[in-house]
Each structure stands twice: as C-alpha cells, then as structure tokens.
Amino acid sequence: MADTLSPAQTETQTPTGRVRSVPRLVFTDAEAGALEFPSSNSRAFNYFKPQRLRATMYEDVTVDVQPDPARYLTQDWVYGFAKGPGGYPTEWTAAKSSDWHWFRDPNGEWEQTIYKNNARLVRQVEQSIANARSEGAFERWSKAWTDIVARHVGAWMHPEHGLGMHVFLPAQRDAPTNMINNAISVNSMHKLRIAQDLALFNLELSEARSDFEGKAHLEAWNSDPIWQPVRENVERLTEIRDWCEAVVAANLAFEPLVGELFRSGFVMATAAANGDFVTPSIMGVAESDFERDLAYTKDLISGLTHDERYGKENRELFSRWLSVPIAASLQAARSLAPIWSEVEHSPVSFEDTLSRARERTREILGELEIPTPKELDQ
C-alpha cells in the first residue's frame, strides 16, 4: 500500500497545465499556547489567577487586556514610540513592585459599572435641582449665600477639572497594567463629571436668580487671593510626570487636606444652615466619588508599601513625594479660611475643620505605613 502524501508533497496541475507545489505547512508550539497557566487544565480557561474561586466579570474584562513582555509577549512590545521605550514600561515611575499585575480595583470598575454609577449620580443631582426649582428654593437664599455659591462653590469646578484632565488622565496612560490605568481612568472621569455638574448648576442658578453672578467664579479662580494658593497647588500637580507620584500627591495630600476640607468641611457643613439643600447633594456626590477613588489608591499604595522586596524603599519614597504637596495643600487650605467668615450661619469653625483634615491624612498615611512628613505638623 502506497504511503499517503501530505499536501506539501503533492504536485497539483493548474488549468493552464502548469504544475506547482503547495507550500509546506509547518506546525510549531506557539509560545503562549504552549505555556502552563493557572487554569490550563480547567474548562473555564483564563490566563490569570482570580482573587476568589471564580473570576468576576470585572476581572474577565480587565485583567491582562493589555499584555506586556512580563506576561505573554515573548518578543517585547508590539509597538513603541519614536524617541522612547515601547508599550507601558515600569520605568515611568520611581515606585517599584515585584509584580505590577497583582492589583485589582476594589470597586470592580469596568465599562458597565462606569455607565451605571455615573448615570445614577447624574439623575440624583438633576432630581435635587428639579425639586429645588419647583419649590422656589433658590429664590429663598440670602444674598450672602448666593454670592458664596456663585463665587466660591463655582470656583471649585476649576480644581476638579484640572485634576481630572491634567493629572489623572495622563497618569492613567502611563500606568504599567490595564488594571491600574483602568482605575485611574475612572478617577479622571469622576473629576470631570463633578466639574460639569458644577458648571451646569451655575447655569441653572443664573436662570433662577437675576442677581446671581454666573461669571464670578472666573474672577475668583483667576485673581482672588483666597483661591490663588489652591490654583498654584493644582497647577503644580499637573507638572508631575511620574504617574504614581501624581496619584499619591493628589489623592493622599490635596484631596484630604483641600478637597474634603472645602466640599464637606465647608459646603456640606454650612449650606443647610443657610437654607440650601441642593449644593450639598452635588458635593456629597463628589465626596462619594472620592471615597471610591481613595479605596483603589489605598489598595494600590498598600501593595507597594508592603511589597516583600521593595516595601521599605517605597515607604521612604512616598514620604518624600508627599512633603511638598502636603505643605502646599496646607497653605492652600489656610488660604480658604476667610470663606468661613463670609457665611451668615456656620456651625463649624475653620480651625476645627482643618484639624479634622490633618487627622484624616495622618490616619490614611498610618494605615499605609508611610512615614508622616514633618510638614503635616507645621
């Protein structure tokens, strides 16, 4: 019995009578396909080890969506920059990790949850404004409180937009894994949405009250001495090119010492006493966003400060990183003190609010085992 020939060994005749050979087929073990993965023998195959028994939807659509040479890419990055390295190099931050791929967002944010959460919060804000408009609540505000909302609450849209567009947006691009940059990207969207909420609220009030100065926030942000240290602080944050340092400086220094101090320490604490129940609802959404953003930041930084190989080095690095932004944030916080004296009814004092902000920052750094910079006590 004659041996069966493979297609590569069989000559075929074309319609014109010419004879040609079929190119020889070569079968090899593809590098990635030949490797052993955590679930290689499982019927529910994936390339990563889930945090629990089964992978969540968040993990399925997030983990290893962007591979790198440390995992799966055996021939280095598939693309690069004209004058720089390829892909997402770990050298884009001075922080170090034994394995950047361990991180999982505790909020489990992915495309569907982003749309759901933001849609829910936007409806919440819109409903509060609609209720206030139908009840004529805006007309009952005092002139003093109206001016504060126009000037100071309106000015707050600028740091929110600055952080979202020029701090977190660049940082998410440079983070080394899809899991990290996805979380930072959501942080960016939170900031941009709050800035938009405040801008739309400003337009709503401009229509509701004839004496509402809709452009007062521009003058306050550009030239009011109260806001200039805050503005300088935000602009300095936008200059940070190390993505991890930017997240640390913004979420562990600026946010607890300036962001929370103004949003909850002033607006949410004093608005109700001045007959305003709408503005606290908008700031309350921003505070809820920050709690989620702080959660992923704490998980990320905690993993780095407790890294078996680089933990001590990272703790010292983060403490050095925080020295300047903490000093700048305290200066910015103190510059806001005169706003507390502008309200007719204030149940809290600025000093008590600042004291709570300091203690909040100490607790966060203590939880992460980051040595507290001496600037926090000055």
C-alpha positions in Angstrom: 0.0 0.0 0.0 1.4 3.4 -1.0 2.2 6.0 1.6 -0.3 8.9 1.8 1.4 12.1 0.7 0.9 15.4 2.5 -0.3 18.4 0.5 3.2 19.7 0.6 4.4 16.6 -1.1 1.7 16.5 -3.8 2.1 18.4 -7.0 -1.0 19.9 -8.4 -1.8 20.9 -12.0 -3.3 24.3 -12.8 -5.9 24.8 -15.5 -3.2 26.1 -17.8 -1.3 22.8 -17.5 1.5 24.2 -15.3 2.5 22.2 -12.3 3.1 23.8 -8.9 3.8 22.7 -5.4 1.8 23.6 -2.4 3.9 25.5 0.3 4.9 23.2 3.0 2.9 23.6 6.2 5.0 23.9 9.4 3.3 23.4 12.7 5.0 24.7 15.9 4.1 25.2 19.5 3.1 28.9 19.7 4.9 30.3 22.8 1.8 31.5 24.6 -0.2 28.4 23.8 2.5 26.1 25.0 2.8 27.7 28.4 1.1 26.5 31.6 -1.4 28.9 33.1 -3.3 28.9 36.4 -6.4 27.4 34.6 -4.7 25.4 31.8 -6.5 22.2 32.9 -9.8 23.9 33.7 -12.8 24.0 31.3 -13.2 27.7 32.3 -9.9 28.8 30.9 -8.2 32.1 31.6 -4.7 33.4 31.8 -4.7 34.7 35.3 -5.4 33.5 38.8 -8.7 35.0 40.1 -8.8 36.6 43.6 -11.5 34.2 44.6 -12.6 30.8 43.4 -14.1 32.2 40.2 -13.2 35.2 38.2 -15.6 38.2 38.4 -16.9 40.0 35.3 -14.5 42.8 36.2 -11.5 40.5 36.1 -12.6 38.9 32.9 -12.8 42.2 31.0 -9.9 43.9 32.7 -7.1 41.6 33.7 -4.4 41.2 31.1 -6.4 43.0 28.4 -3.2 44.8 27.8 -0.4 42.2 28.0 3.3 43.0 28.3 6.6 41.3 27.9 6.5 40.1 31.5 3.4 38.2 30.7 2.7 36.6 27.3 4.6 38.9 24.9 7.7 36.9 24.2 9.0 39.3 21.5 8.9 42.5 23.5 6.2 45.2 23.0 4.4 45.1 19.6 4.7 48.9 19.3 6.9 51.7 20.5 7.5 55.5 20.5 9.8 57.3 18.1 12.1 58.6 20.9 11.2 56.4 23.8 10.5 52.9 25.0 7.7 50.7 23.8 4.4 50.0 25.5 4.0 50.6 29.2 7.4 50.5 30.8 7.7 50.2 34.6 10.4 52.8 34.5 7.8 55.5 34.1 7.5 55.6 37.9 10.2 55.6 40.6 8.0 53.3 42.7 8.9 49.6 42.4 6.9 46.4 42.6 7.8 42.7 42.5 4.8 42.2 40.3 2.6 45.1 39.0 -0.1 42.6 37.9 -1.3 41.8 41.4 -3.5 44.9 41.6 -7.3 44.6 41.4 -9.6 47.6 41.8 -11.6 47.1 45.0 -14.5 48.9 43.3 -14.5 46.4 40.4 -15.0 49.2 37.9 -15.4 48.3 34.3 -17.4 49.7 31.4 -20.9 48.7 32.5 -20.4 49.8 36.1 -19.0 53.1 35.0 -22.1 53.9 33.0 -24.5 52.7 35.6 -22.9 54.6 38.5 -22.4 57.8 36.6 -26.0 57.7 35.2 -27.4 57.1 38.7 -25.4 60.0 40.2 -26.3 62.4 37.4 -30.0 61.6 37.9 -29.6 62.2 41.6 -28.2 65.7 41.0 -30.7 66.5 38.3 -33.6 65.4 40.6 -32.3 67.6 43.5 -32.1 70.6 41.2 -35.5 70.0 39.8 -37.1 69.7 43.2 -35.5 72.9 44.3 -36.6 74.7 41.2 -40.2 73.6 41.5 -40.3 74.6 45.2 -38.7 78.0 44.5 -35.9 77.1 46.9 -33.3 79.2 45.1 -35.3 82.4 45.5 -35.2 82.0 49.2 -31.5 82.0 49.5 -29.9 85.0 51.2 -27.9 87.4 49.1 -24.7 86.5 51.1 -25.1 82.7 50.5 -26.0 83.3 46.8 -22.7 85.2 46.3 -20.8 82.4 48.1 -22.2 79.8 45.8 -21.6 81.9 42.7 -18.0 82.8 43.7 -16.6 80.0 45.8 -18.6 76.9 45.0 -18.4 77.9 41.3 -14.6 78.2 41.6 -14.4 74.6 42.8 -15.2 73.4 39.3 -11.7 74.5 38.2 -9.6 72.3 40.5 -11.9 69.4 39.8 -11.5 69.8 36.0 -7.7 70.4 36.4 -7.2 67.2 38.3 -9.4 65.2 36.0 -8.0 66.4 32.7 -4.3 67.2 33.5 -3.4 64.9 36.5 -5.4 61.7 36.4 -5.9 61.5 32.6 -2.1 61.5 31.8 -1.4 59.2 34.8 -3.8 56.5 33.6 -2.0 56.3 30.2 1.4 55.7 31.8 0.4 53.1 34.4 2.0 49.7 33.6 -1.1 47.5 33.6 -4.6 47.7 32.4 -5.9 47.0 35.9 -4.2 50.1 37.3 -4.8 52.5 34.4 -8.5 51.5 34.4 -8.9 52.5 38.0 -7.1 55.8 37.5 -9.2 56.5 34.3 -12.4 56.2 36.4 -10.9 58.6 38.9 -10.4 61.1 36.0 -14.0 60.7 34.9 -15.2 61.3 38.4 -13.4 64.6 38.5 -14.6 65.7 35.0 -18.2 64.8 35.8 -18.2 66.8 39.0 -16.7 69.8 37.2 -19.5 69.5 34.7 -22.2 69.2 37.4 -21.0 72.4 39.0 -20.9 74.2 35.6 -24.5 73.1 34.8 -25.6 74.1 38.3 -24.1 77.5 37.8 -26.1 77.9 34.6 -29.3 76.8 36.4 -28.8 79.4 39.1 -28.1 82.1 36.6 -31.6 81.5 35.2 -33.3 81.1 38.6 -32.0 84.3 40.1 -31.4 87.6 38.4 -28.8 88.7 40.9 -26.7 85.5 40.5 -23.3 86.4 39.1 -22.7 83.4 36.8 -19.1 84.5 35.9 -18.0 85.3 39.4 -16.2 82.0 39.6 -13.8 83.0 36.8 -12.6 86.2 38.6 -12.3 84.2 41.9 -10.2 81.5 40.3 -8.0 83.8 38.3 -7.3 86.6 40.7 -9.0 86.2 44.2 -6.2 85.8 46.8 -8.3 83.3 48.6 -8.1 80.9 45.6 -4.5 81.5 44.3 -2.7 79.0 46.6 -5.3 76.4 45.6 -4.8 77.2 41.9 -1.0 77.1 42.3 -1.3 73.8 44.1 -3.3 72.2 41.3 -1.0 73.6 38.6 2.0 72.1 40.4 0.2 68.7 40.5 -0.2 68.9 36.7 3.5 69.2 36.3 4.2 65.8 37.9 5.3 63.3 35.2 5.6 60.2 37.4 2.1 58.7 37.2 2.3 57.1 40.7 3.6 60.2 42.3 0.7 62.2 40.7 -1.8 59.8 42.2 -0.1 59.9 45.6 0.1 63.7 45.7 -3.5 64.2 44.5 -5.3 61.6 46.5 -3.2 61.4 49.7 -2.4 65.1 50.1 -4.6 67.5 48.1 -7.8 65.7 48.4 -8.0 65.1 52.2 -6.4 68.5 53.1 -8.1 70.7 50.5 -10.8 68.8 48.6 -12.6 67.3 51.6 -12.0 70.4 53.7 -13.9 72.5 51.2 -16.5 70.1 49.9 -17.7 68.6 53.2 -15.9 70.7 55.8 -17.4 73.9 54.4 -20.1 73.5 51.8 -21.9 70.4 53.2 -21.5 71.6 56.8 -22.8 75.2 56.3 -25.2 75.0 53.3 -28.2 73.6 55.2 -27.8 76.3 57.9 -28.2 78.8 55.1 -31.3 77.2 53.6 -29.5 75.4 50.8 -30.2 71.6 50.4 -29.1 71.4 46.7 -25.4 72.3 46.8 -24.7 69.7 49.5 -26.2 67.0 47.3 -23.8 67.8 44.5 -20.8 68.0 46.8 -22.0 64.8 48.5 -21.7 63.0 45.2 -18.2 64.3 44.8 -17.3 63.0 48.3 -18.8 59.6 47.4 -16.6 59.6 44.3 -13.5 60.4 46.4 -14.2 57.5 48.8 -14.2 55.1 45.8 -11.0 56.8 44.4 -9.4 56.6 47.8 -10.2 52.9 48.1 -8.3 52.0 44.9 -5.5 54.3 45.9 -5.1 52.8 49.3 -5.1 49.2 47.8 -2.5 50.2 45.2 -0.2 52.0 47.5 -0.6 49.5 50.3 0.5 46.8 47.9 3.6 48.8 47.1 4.4 49.7 50.8 4.1 46.1 51.8 6.0 44.6 48.8 8.3 41.9 50.1 11.2 43.2 48.1 10.6 47.0 47.7 8.3 47.8 50.6 10.7 49.8 52.7 12.1 51.6 49.7 8.6 52.6 48.6 7.6 53.8 52.0 10.5 56.2 52.1 9.9 57.3 48.6 6.2 58.1 49.2 7.1 60.1 52.3 9.5 62.2 50.3 6.9 62.6 47.5 4.3 63.8 50.0 6.5 66.5 51.7 5.9 69.2 49.1 2.3 68.6 48.2 1.3 68.4 51.9 3.0 71.7 52.6 1.3 73.3 49.5 -2.0 71.8 50.4 -1.9 73.1 54.0 -1.1 76.6 52.6 -4.0 76.3 50.1 -6.3 75.1 52.9 -5.4 78.1 55.1 -6.0 80.5 52.2 -9.6 79.3 52.2 -10.2 80.3 55.8 -11.8 83.7 55.1 -14.7 81.9 53.3 -15.9 80.6 56.7 -16.4 84.2 57.9 -18.4 85.2 54.9 -21.4 82.9 55.8 -24.2 84.2 58.0 -24.6 80.9 59.8 -21.7 78.5 60.3 -22.0 75.6 62.7 -18.3 74.7 62.3 -15.1 76.7 62.6 -12.2 76.7 60.1 -9.7 75.6 62.7 -11.8 72.6 63.7 -12.3 71.7 60.0 -8.5 71.9 59.3 -7.8 69.9 62.4 -10.0 67.1 61.2 -8.4 67.2 57.8 -4.9 66.8 59.3 -6.1 63.9 61.4 -7.7 62.3 58.4 -4.5 62.5 56.5 -2.5 61.0 59.4 -4.9 58.1 59.6 -4.5 57.4 55.9 -0.7 57.5 55.9 -0.6 55.4 59.1 -2.8 52.8 57.5 -0.4 52.6 54.6 2.7 52.7 56.9 4.0 55.8 55.1 6.2 57.9 57.5 4.3 61.1 58.1 6.2 64.1 56.6 7.0 66.7 59.2 5.2 69.3 57.0 1.9 67.9 58.2 2.6 69.2 61.7 3.6 72.7 60.7 
